[in-house]
């Protein structure tokens, strides 16, 4: 699942994931993402931190509070030392700093999926 308010990025990420053989759901709203995760088995979330309404941080905290067993890769242009520290406290499985290359994204997705499946 892709959760990002940038429509172009959601589209590009979706195309790459589909070429990798994944089924893709995407939304620009954290609340819609949470609702979907509670109804549908989601294997991985690519999550932007800065979104209108409920932020990516807010969604991540809700996911952890509700104990949704979904690995999360944060995809953001706003990754500072403080952000990394806060993300570590909440618990994420991966991180991609925007802008990034498609190959880097593929590597991170495969790394997280392998670690999660073997975990």
C-alpha positions in Angstrom: 0.0 0.0 0.0 1.2 3.5 -0.9 0.2 6.3 1.4 1.3 9.7 0.0 -0.4 12.9 -0.9 1.7 13.4 -4.1 -0.4 11.8 -6.9 2.5 11.6 -9.3 4.7 9.8 -6.8 1.9 7.4 -5.9 1.5 6.6 -9.6 5.2 6.0 -10.2 5.6 3.9 -7.1 2.5 1.9 -8.0 3.9 1.2 -11.5 7.2 0.0 -10.1 5.6 -2.2 -7.5 3.3 -3.7 -10.2 6.2 -4.5 -12.4 7.8 -6.2 -9.4 4.7 -8.5 -9.3 2.9 -6.8 -6.4 -0.8 -5.8 -6.2 -1.0 -2.2 -5.2 -3.5 -0.1 -3.3 -2.9 3.6 -2.8 -4.4 6.6 -1.0 -3.6 10.1 -0.1 -5.4 9.9 3.2 -4.1 8.2 6.4 -7.6 7.5 7.6 -8.5 5.6 4.4 -5.2 3.7 4.7 -6.0 2.6 8.2 -9.5 1.5 7.3 -8.1 -0.6 4.4 -5.4 -2.2 6.6 -8.1 -3.2 9.1 -10.1 -4.9 6.4 -7.5 -6.2 3.9 -4.3 -8.1 4.3 -1.6 -5.6 3.4 2.0 -6.9 3.0 3.9 -3.6 3.1 3.2 0.2 3.5 5.2 2.9 1.8 4.4 5.9 3.9 5.0 9.6 3.5 5.3 11.6 6.8 4.1 15.0 5.7 0.4 14.8 4.6 -2.6 17.0 5.3 -4.9 15.8 8.0 -3.5 12.8 9.9 0.2 12.8 9.2 2.3 9.8 8.4 3.6 9.8 12.0 0.0 9.8 13.2 -0.9 6.9 11.0 2.2 5.0 12.1 1.3 5.5 15.7 -2.3 4.4 15.1 -1.1 1.3 13.3 1.2 0.4 16.2 -1.5 1.1 18.8 -3.9 -1.2 16.9 -1.1 -3.8 16.5 -1.5 -4.0 12.7 1.3 -6.4 11.7 2.4 -4.5 8.6 6.0 -3.5 7.8 6.4 0.2 7.0 9.0 1.9 4.8 8.9 5.7 5.4 9.3 7.6 2.2 10.0 11.3 2.9 12.0 14.4 2.0 11.9 15.4 5.7 14.3 13.0 7.4 16.4 14.7 10.0 18.1 13.2 13.1 15.1 14.0 15.2 12.8 12.4 12.7 15.0 9.2 12.6 15.0 9.1 16.4 11.2 9.4 16.6 10.7 6.8 13.9 13.0 4.4 15.8 10.9 4.8 18.9 7.6 4.1 17.0 9.2 1.3 15.0 9.6 1.2 11.2 11.3 -1.4 9.0 12.8 0.9 6.4 13.4 4.4 5.2 13.8 6.1 1.8 14.8 9.7 1.5 13.2 11.6 -1.4 14.4 11.9 -4.0 15.5 8.3 -4.6 16.3 6.1 -7.5 13.9 3.3 -8.5 16.6 0.7 -8.0 17.2 1.9 -4.4 13.4 1.6 -3.8 13.4 -1.9 -5.1 16.3 -2.9 -2.9 14.7 -1.5 0.2 11.4 -3.2 -0.5 13.1 -6.5 -1.0 15.3 -6.1 2.1 12.3 -5.3 4.3 10.1 -8.1 2.8 12.8 -10.7 3.3 13.5 -9.5 6.9 9.8 -9.5 7.7 9.1 -12.9 6.2 12.1 -14.5 8.0 11.4 -12.6 11.2 
